[in-house]
Amino acid sequence: MKTFPVLETDRLILRRITTEDEADIFAIFSNPEVTRYYDLDTFTDPAQAKELIERHETQFEKGAGIRWGIMLKGSPRLIGTGGAGWQRWNYSAVLGYELAREFWSQGIMTEAVRAIASYAFTTMGMNRVQATIETENAASARVLRKVGFQEEGILREWGFWKGSFRDVRCFSLLRKDSGNAGK
């Protein structure tokens, strides 16, 4: 098994998610505000948290990607997750993240996304980090822009979840443009 990397920022620690985090993961994903723009249904059963943790662990063990648990320094509580799937054949990463509702609008996710993008470029050798968000998700668009991502356009009916086709906005950050991603 590979060593799971721990990332640290001014306020945050990004670390491996374990089964001890099930209650925190359930609390995050059982809030319909958090999952409003997410491509999975709001959790209704704590077993769903365990399944999600296992999927993230399998992804890491296969070398297909990584998902960190996000914590405030000095607190044992997991307040969100973030990570990327690796598309090694074209040196790209696909970014994803979410944060517990009570921590929104505090710059936490911006800080975490900067750390994840920096890791993708410096450690994983990626050239591009991409994120797709639902067109109505203005808060996520602000996070991505603050980190330096550029909006590339709308992918019409790109995804299907929660019973309908979804338009998404595609954002990307290239290695050559990522000078502010590590800040």
CYANA upper distance limits for C-alpha pairs under 8 A (distance plus 0.5 A):
  1 MET  CA     61 GLU  CA      7.31
  2 LYS  CA     61 GLU  CA      7.85
  4 PHE  CA     15 ARG  CA      8.25
  4 PHE  CA     16 ARG  CA      7.02
  5 PRO  CA     15 ARG  CA      7.52
  5 PRO  CA     16 ARG  CA      8.23
  6 VAL  CA     13 ILE  CA      7.60
  6 VAL  CA     14 LEU  CA      6.16
  6 VAL  CA     15 ARG  CA      5.34
  6 VAL  CA     16 ARG  CA      7.80
  7 LEU  CA     13 ILE  CA      6.34
  7 LEU  CA     14 LEU  CA      5.43
  7 LEU  CA     15 ARG  CA      7.18
  7 LEU  CA    115 ALA  CA      7.54
  8 GLU  CA     12 LEU  CA      6.25
  8 GLU  CA     13 ILE  CA      5.14
  8 GLU  CA     14 LEU  CA      6.72
  8 GLU  CA    115 ALA  CA      8.29
  9 THR  CA     13 ILE  CA      7.01
  9 THR  CA    111 GLU  CA      7.63
  9 THR  CA    112 ALA  CA      8.14
  9 THR  CA    115 ALA  CA      7.62
 11 ARG  CA     72 LEU  CA      6.36
 11 ARG  CA     73 LYS  CA      6.18
 11 ARG  CA    108 ILE  CA      8.47
 12 LEU  CA     70 ILE  CA      7.27
 12 LEU  CA     71 MET  CA      6.11
 12 LEU  CA     72 LEU  CA      5.15
 12 LEU  CA     73 LYS  CA      5.73
 12 LEU  CA    108 ILE  CA      8.33
 12 LEU  CA    111 GLU  CA      8.39
 12 LEU  CA    112 ALA  CA      7.91
 13 ILE  CA     70 ILE  CA      6.51
 13 ILE  CA     71 MET  CA      5.76
 13 ILE  CA     72 LEU  CA      6.80
 13 ILE  CA     73 LYS  CA      6.55
 14 LEU  CA     68 TRP  CA      5.85
 14 LEU  CA     69 GLY  CA      5.90
 14 LEU  CA     70 ILE  CA      5.20
 14 LEU  CA     71 MET  CA      6.85
 14 LEU  CA    112 ALA  CA      8.19
 15 ARG  CA     68 TRP  CA      5.59
 15 ARG  CA     69 GLY  CA      5.71
 15 ARG  CA     70 ILE  CA      7.24
 15 ARG  CA     71 MET  CA      8.49
 16 ARG  CA     67 ARG  CA      7.88
 16 ARG  CA     68 TRP  CA      5.85
 16 ARG  CA     69 GLY  CA      6.41
 17 ILE  CA     21 ASP  CA      6.92
 17 ILE  CA     53 ILE  CA      7.16
 17 ILE  CA     57 GLU  CA      8.42
 17 ILE  CA     67 ARG  CA      8.12
 17 ILE  CA     68 TRP  CA      6.72
 17 ILE  CA     69 GLY  CA      5.71
 18 THR  CA     22 GLU  CA      7.99
 18 THR  CA     53 ILE  CA      7.28
 19 THR  CA     50 LYS  CA      7.00
 19 THR  CA     53 ILE  CA      7.41
 21 ASP  CA     25 ILE  CA      6.60
 21 ASP  CA     78 LEU  CA      7.37
 22 GLU  CA     26 PHE  CA      6.51
 22 GLU  CA     46 PRO  CA      7.81
 22 GLU  CA     49 ALA  CA      5.96
 22 GLU  CA     50 LYS  CA      6.36
 22 GLU  CA     53 ILE  CA      8.16
 23 ALA  CA     27 ALA  CA      6.61
 23 ALA  CA     46 PRO  CA      7.76
 23 ALA  CA     49 ALA  CA      8.06
 24 ASP  CA     28 ILE  CA      6.78
 24 ASP  CA     77 ARG  CA      7.40
 24 ASP  CA     78 LEU  CA      6.27
 24 ASP  CA     79 ILE  CA      7.62
 25 ILE  CA     29 PHE  CA      6.66
 25 ILE  CA     49 ALA  CA      6.17
 25 ILE  CA     78 LEU  CA      7.88
 25 ILE  CA     80 GLY  CA      8.13
 26 PHE  CA     30 SER  CA      6.15
 26 PHE  CA     43 PHE  CA      7.21
 26 PHE  CA     45 ASP  CA      8.37
 26 PHE  CA     46 PRO  CA      6.26
 26 PHE  CA     48 GLN  CA      7.91
 26 PHE  CA     49 ALA  CA      5.69
 27 ALA  CA     31 ASN  CA      7.26
 27 ALA  CA    100 ALA  CA      8.33
 28 ILE  CA     34 VAL  CA      7.38
 28 ILE  CA     79 ILE  CA      7.78
 28 ILE  CA     80 GLY  CA      7.51
 28 ILE  CA     99 LEU  CA      7.51
 28 ILE  CA    100 ALA  CA      5.53
 28 ILE  CA    101 ARG  CA      8.07
 29 PHE  CA     34 VAL  CA      7.00
 29 PHE  CA     35 THR  CA      6.81
 29 PHE  CA     42 THR  CA      6.32
 29 PHE  CA     43 PHE  CA      6.02
 29 PHE  CA     49 ALA  CA      8.38
 30 SER  CA     34 VAL  CA      8.42
 30 SER  CA     35 THR  CA      8.26
 30 SER  CA     42 THR  CA      5.64
 30 SER  CA     43 PHE  CA      4.87
 30 SER  CA     44 THR  CA      6.66
 31 ASN  CA     35 THR  CA      7.12
 31 ASN  CA     42 THR  CA      7.09
 31 ASN  CA     43 PHE  CA      8.18
 31 ASN  CA    101 ARG  CA      8.28
 32 PRO  CA     36 ARG  CA      6.17
 32 PRO  CA     42 THR  CA      6.20
 33 GLU  CA    101 ARG  CA      7.64
 34 VAL  CA     38 TYR  CA      8.05
 34 VAL  CA     98 GLU  CA      7.48
 34 VAL  CA     99 LEU  CA      7.52
 34 VAL  CA    100 ALA  CA      7.21
 34 VAL  CA    101 ARG  CA      6.79
 35 THR  CA     39 ASP  CA      8.19
 35 THR  CA     40 LEU  CA      7.61
 35 THR  CA     41 ASP  CA      7.35
 35 THR  CA     42 THR  CA      6.25
 37 TYR  CA    133 ILE  CA      8.03
 37 TYR  CA    134 GLU  CA      6.59
 37 TYR  CA    137 ASN  CA      7.29
 39 ASP  CA    160 PHE  CA      8.46
 39 ASP  CA    161 TRP  CA      6.05
 39 ASP  CA    162 LYS  CA      7.73
 40 LEU  CA    161 TRP  CA      7.33
 40 LEU  CA    162 LYS  CA      7.58
 41 ASP  CA    162 LYS  CA      7.16
 43 PHE  CA     48 GLN  CA      6.88
 43 PHE  CA     49 ALA  CA      8.16
 44 THR  CA     48 GLN  CA      8.18
 45 ASP  CA     49 ALA  CA      8.28
 46 PRO  CA     50 LYS  CA      7.62
 47 ALA  CA     51 GLU  CA      6.91
 48 GLN  CA     52 LEU  CA      6.72
 49 ALA  CA     53 ILE  CA      6.73
 50 LYS  CA     54 GLU  CA      6.70
 51 GLU  CA     55 ARG  CA      6.74
 52 LEU  CA     56 HIS  CA      6.82
 53 ILE  CA     57 GLU  CA      6.71
 54 GLU  CA     58 THR  CA      6.63
 55 ARG  CA     59 GLN  CA      6.69
 56 HIS  CA     60 PHE  CA      6.85
 56 HIS  CA     66 ILE  CA      7.38
 56 HIS  CA     67 ARG  CA      6.55
 57 GLU  CA     61 GLU  CA      6.67
 57 GLU  CA     66 ILE  CA      8.43
 58 THR  CA     62 LYS  CA      6.60
 59 GLN  CA     63 GLY  CA      6.79
 59 GLN  CA     64 ALA  CA      5.63
 59 GLN  CA     65 GLY  CA      6.00
 59 GLN  CA     66 ILE  CA      7.11
 60 PHE  CA     64 ALA  CA      6.48
 60 PHE  CA     65 GLY  CA      5.76
 60 PHE  CA     66 ILE  CA      5.58
 60 PHE  CA     67 ARG  CA      8.11
 63 GLY  CA     86 TRP  CA      8.36
 64 ALA  CA     85 GLY  CA      6.33
 64 ALA  CA     86 TRP  CA      5.96
 64 ALA  CA     87 GLN  CA      8.22
 65 GLY  CA     83 GLY  CA      7.93
 65 GLY  CA     84 ALA  CA      6.00
 65 GLY  CA     85 GLY  CA      4.48
 65 GLY  CA     86 TRP  CA      5.61
 66 ILE  CA     83 GLY  CA      5.88
 66 ILE  CA     84 ALA  CA      6.13
 66 ILE  CA     85 GLY  CA      6.95
 67 ARG  CA     81 THR  CA      7.05
 67 ARG  CA     82 GLY  CA      5.94
 67 ARG  CA     83 GLY  CA      4.64
 67 ARG  CA     84 ALA  CA      7.03
 68 TRP  CA     81 THR  CA      5.96
 68 TRP  CA     82 GLY  CA      5.90
 68 TRP  CA     83 GLY  CA      6.35
 69 GLY  CA     78 LEU  CA      6.57
 69 GLY  CA     79 ILE  CA      8.05
 69 GLY  CA     80 GLY  CA      6.50
 69 GLY  CA     81 THR  CA      5.00
 69 GLY  CA     82 GLY  CA      7.25
 70 ILE  CA     78 LEU  CA      6.14
 70 ILE  CA     79 ILE  CA      6.24
 70 ILE  CA     80 GLY  CA      5.50
 70 ILE  CA     81 THR  CA      5.77
 70 ILE  CA     82 GLY  CA      7.69
 70 ILE  CA    112 ALA  CA      8.07
 71 MET  CA     75 SER  CA      7.17
 71 MET  CA     76 PRO  CA      7.45
 71 MET  CA     77 ARG  CA      6.63
 71 MET  CA     78 LEU  CA      5.44
 71 MET  CA     79 ILE  CA      6.21
 71 MET  CA     80 GLY  CA      7.79
 72 LEU  CA     76 PRO  CA      8.37
 72 LEU  CA     77 ARG  CA      8.16
 72 LEU  CA     78 LEU  CA      8.39
 72 LEU  CA     79 ILE  CA      8.15
 79 ILE  CA     99 LEU  CA      6.46
 79 ILE  CA    100 ALA  CA      5.87
 79 ILE  CA    103 PHE  CA      8.02
 80 GLY  CA     97 TYR  CA      7.90
 80 GLY  CA     98 GLU  CA      5.99
 80 GLY  CA     99 LEU  CA      4.63
 80 GLY  CA    100 ALA  CA      6.26
 81 THR  CA     97 TYR  CA      6.03
 81 THR  CA     98 GLU  CA      6.18
 81 THR  CA     99 LEU  CA      7.15
 82 GLY  CA     95 LEU  CA      8.04
 82 GLY  CA     96 GLY  CA      6.13
 82 GLY  CA     97 TYR  CA      4.49
 82 GLY  CA     98 GLU  CA      7.02
 82 GLY  CA    112 ALA  CA      7.86
 82 GLY  CA    113 VAL  CA      7.87
 82 GLY  CA    116 ILE  CA      8.07
 83 GLY  CA     95 LEU  CA      6.32
 83 GLY  CA     96 GLY  CA      6.12
 83 GLY  CA     97 TYR  CA      6.94
 83 GLY  CA    116 ILE  CA      6.89
 84 ALA  CA     93 ALA  CA      6.22
 84 ALA  CA     94 VAL  CA      5.58
 84 ALA  CA     95 LEU  CA      4.87
 84 ALA  CA     96 GLY  CA      6.56
 84 ALA  CA    116 ILE  CA      8.21
 84 ALA  CA    120 ALA  CA      8.46
 85 GLY  CA     93 ALA  CA      5.94
 85 GLY  CA     94 VAL  CA      5.59
 85 GLY  CA     95 LEU  CA      7.24
 86 TRP  CA     91 TYR  CA      8.17
 86 TRP  CA     92 SER  CA      6.74
 86 TRP  CA     93 ALA  CA      5.17
 86 TRP  CA     94 VAL  CA      7.18
 87 GLN  CA     91 TYR  CA      6.49
 87 GLN  CA     92 SER  CA      5.54
 87 GLN  CA     93 ALA  CA      6.19
 87 GLN  CA     94 VAL  CA      8.15
 88 ARG  CA     92 SER  CA      6.78
 88 ARG  CA     93 ALA  CA      8.39
 88 ARG  CA    126 MET  CA      8.09
 91 TYR  CA    125 GLY  CA      7.53
 91 TYR  CA    126 MET  CA      5.02
 91 TYR  CA    127 ASN  CA      5.79
 91 TYR  CA    128 ARG  CA      7.05
 92 SER  CA    126 MET  CA      5.84
 92 SER  CA    127 ASN  CA      6.38
 92 SER  CA    128 ARG  CA      5.15
 92 SER  CA    129 VAL  CA      6.20
 92 SER  CA    130 GLN  CA      7.86
 93 ALA  CA    120 ALA  CA      7.54
 93 ALA  CA    126 MET  CA      7.19
 93 ALA  CA    128 ARG  CA      6.75
 93 ALA  CA    129 VAL  CA      5.18
 93 ALA  CA    130 GLN  CA      6.63
 94 VAL  CA    129 VAL  CA      6.37
 94 VAL  CA    130 GLN  CA      5.42
 94 VAL  CA    131 ALA  CA      6.31
 95 LEU  CA    129 VAL  CA      7.08
 95 LEU  CA    130 GLN  CA      6.35
 95 LEU  CA    131 ALA  CA      5.54
 95 LEU  CA    132 THR  CA      8.47
 96 GLY  CA    131 ALA  CA      7.25
 97 TYR  CA    109 MET  CA      8.46
 98 GLU  CA    109 MET  CA      8.36
 99 LEU  CA    103 PHE  CA      7.22
 99 LEU  CA    104 TRP  CA      7.38
 99 LEU  CA    109 MET  CA      7.62
100 ALA  CA    104 TRP  CA      7.60
103 PHE  CA    108 ILE  CA      7.80
104 TRP  CA    108 ILE  CA      7.97
104 TRP  CA    109 MET  CA      8.44
107 GLY  CA    111 GLU  CA      6.78
108 ILE  CA    112 ALA  CA      6.78
109 MET  CA    113 VAL  CA      6.42
109 MET  CA    143 VAL  CA      7.42
110 THR  CA    114 ARG  CA      6.70
110 THR  CA    143 VAL  CA      5.72
110 THR  CA    144 LEU  CA      7.80
110 THR  CA    146 LYS  CA      7.41
110 THR  CA    147 VAL  CA      7.02
111 GLU  CA    115 ALA  CA      6.99
112 ALA  CA    116 ILE  CA      6.74
113 VAL  CA    117 ALA  CA      6.49
113 VAL  CA    144 LEU  CA      8.34
113 VAL  CA    147 VAL  CA      7.77
114 ARG  CA    118 SER  CA      6.56
114 ARG  CA    147 VAL  CA      6.50
114 ARG  CA    181 ALA  CA      5.21
114 ARG  CA    182 GLY  CA      5.98
114 ARG  CA    183 LYS  CA      7.46
115 ALA  CA    119 TYR  CA      6.68
115 ALA  CA    181 ALA  CA      7.77
115 ALA  CA    182 GLY  CA      6.64
116 ILE  CA    120 ALA  CA      6.71
117 ALA  CA    121 PHE  CA      6.80
117 ALA  CA    129 VAL  CA      7.18
117 ALA  CA    181 ALA  CA      6.93
117 ALA  CA    182 GLY  CA      8.10
118 SER  CA    122 THR  CA      6.42
118 SER  CA    123 THR  CA      8.42
118 SER  CA    178 SER  CA      8.39
118 SER  CA    181 ALA  CA      6.52
118 SER  CA    182 GLY  CA      5.87
119 TYR  CA    123 THR  CA      5.72
119 TYR  CA    124 MET  CA      7.09
120 ALA  CA    124 MET  CA      5.40
120 ALA  CA    125 GLY  CA      6.87
120 ALA  CA    126 MET  CA      6.06
120 ALA  CA    129 VAL  CA      7.91
121 PHE  CA    125 GLY  CA      5.47
121 PHE  CA    126 MET  CA      5.28
121 PHE  CA    127 ASN  CA      6.86
121 PHE  CA    128 ARG  CA      8.27
121 PHE  CA    175 ARG  CA      6.66
122 THR  CA    126 MET  CA      8.09
126 MET  CA    175 ARG  CA      7.85
127 ASN  CA    174 LEU  CA      6.21
127 ASN  CA    175 ARG  CA      5.48
127 ASN  CA    176 LYS  CA      8.40
128 ARG  CA    172 SER  CA      7.20
128 ARG  CA    173 LEU  CA      6.25
128 ARG  CA    174 LEU  CA      5.01
128 ARG  CA    175 ARG  CA      6.61
129 VAL  CA    172 SER  CA      6.07
129 VAL  CA    173 LEU  CA      5.76
129 VAL  CA    174 LEU  CA      6.97
130 GLN  CA    170 CYS  CA      7.65
130 GLN  CA    171 PHE  CA      6.17
130 GLN  CA    172 SER  CA      4.79
130 GLN  CA    173 LEU  CA      6.99
131 ALA  CA    170 CYS  CA      6.46
131 ALA  CA    171 PHE  CA      5.73
131 ALA  CA    172 SER  CA      6.79
132 THR  CA    168 VAL  CA      6.32
132 THR  CA    169 ARG  CA      5.98
132 THR  CA    170 CYS  CA      5.06
132 THR  CA    171 PHE  CA      6.72
133 ILE  CA    137 ASN  CA      7.03
133 ILE  CA    140 SER  CA      7.70
133 ILE  CA    141 ALA  CA      8.05
133 ILE  CA    168 VAL  CA      5.65
133 ILE  CA    169 ARG  CA      5.83
133 ILE  CA    170 CYS  CA      7.22
134 GLU  CA    166 ARG  CA      7.48
134 GLU  CA    167 ASP  CA      6.65
134 GLU  CA    168 VAL  CA      4.83
134 GLU  CA    169 ARG  CA      6.59
135 THR  CA    154 ILE  CA      8.11
135 THR  CA    167 ASP  CA      6.74
135 THR  CA    168 VAL  CA      5.60
135 THR  CA    169 ARG  CA      5.93
137 ASN  CA    141 ALA  CA      7.01
138 ALA  CA    142 ARG  CA      6.79
139 ALA  CA    143 VAL  CA      6.96
140 SER  CA    144 LEU  CA      6.81
141 ALA  CA    145 ARG  CA      6.67
142 ARG  CA    146 LYS  CA      6.62
143 VAL  CA    147 VAL  CA      7.03
144 LEU  CA    148 GLY  CA      6.94
144 LEU  CA    149 PHE  CA      5.73
144 LEU  CA    150 GLN  CA      8.31
144 LEU  CA    171 PHE  CA      7.92
145 ARG  CA    149 PHE  CA      5.49
145 ARG  CA    150 GLN  CA      7.02
147 VAL  CA    180 ASN  CA      7.07
147 VAL  CA    181 ALA  CA      5.90
148 GLY  CA    173 LEU  CA      7.07
148 GLY  CA    177 ASP  CA      8.16
148 GLY  CA    178 SER  CA      7.37
148 GLY  CA    180 ASN  CA      7.11
148 GLY  CA    181 ALA  CA      7.11
149 PHE  CA    171 PHE  CA      6.33
149 PHE  CA    172 SER  CA      5.55
149 PHE  CA    173 LEU  CA      5.07
150 GLN  CA    171 PHE  CA      5.80
150 GLN  CA    172 SER  CA      5.94
150 GLN  CA    173 LEU  CA      6.89
151 GLU  CA    169 ARG  CA      7.59
151 GLU  CA    170 CYS  CA      6.37
151 GLU  CA    171 PHE  CA      4.78
151 GLU  CA    172 SER  CA      7.11
152 GLU  CA    169 ARG  CA      7.95
152 GLU  CA    170 CYS  CA      5.97
152 GLU  CA    171 PHE  CA      6.07
152 GLU  CA    172 SER  CA      7.61
153 GLY  CA    169 ARG  CA      6.17
153 GLY  CA    170 CYS  CA      6.09
153 GLY  CA    171 PHE  CA      8.07
154 ILE  CA    167 ASP  CA      7.22
154 ILE  CA    168 VAL  CA      6.10
154 ILE  CA    169 ARG  CA      4.93
154 ILE  CA    170 CYS  CA      6.59
155 LEU  CA    167 ASP  CA      6.25
155 LEU  CA    168 VAL  CA      5.83
155 LEU  CA    169 ARG  CA      6.68
155 LEU  CA    170 CYS  CA      7.40
156 ARG  CA    166 ARG  CA      7.65
156 ARG  CA    167 ASP  CA      5.05
156 ARG  CA    168 VAL  CA      7.15
157 GLU  CA    165 PHE  CA      5.51
157 GLU  CA    166 ARG  CA      5.12
157 GLU  CA    167 ASP  CA      4.93
157 GLU  CA    168 VAL  CA      7.82
158 TRP  CA    165 PHE  CA      7.55
158 TRP  CA    166 ARG  CA      6.51
158 TRP  CA    167 ASP  CA      6.18
158 TRP  CA    168 VAL  CA      6.98
159 GLY  CA    165 PHE  CA      6.08
159 GLY  CA    166 ARG  CA      5.58
159 GLY  CA    167 ASP  CA      7.41
159 GLY  CA    168 VAL  CA      8.16
160 PHE  CA    164 SER  CA      5.97
160 PHE  CA    165 PHE  CA      4.78
160 PHE  CA    166 ARG  CA      6.30
161 TRP  CA    165 PHE  CA      7.11
161 TRP  CA    166 ARG  CA      7.81
173 LEU  CA    177 ASP  CA      7.10
173 LEU  CA    178 SER  CA      6.93
174 LEU  CA    178 SER  CA      6.53
175 ARG  CA    179 GLY  CA      8.45
178 SER  CA    182 GLY  CA      8.05
179 GLY  CA    183 LYS  CA      8.38
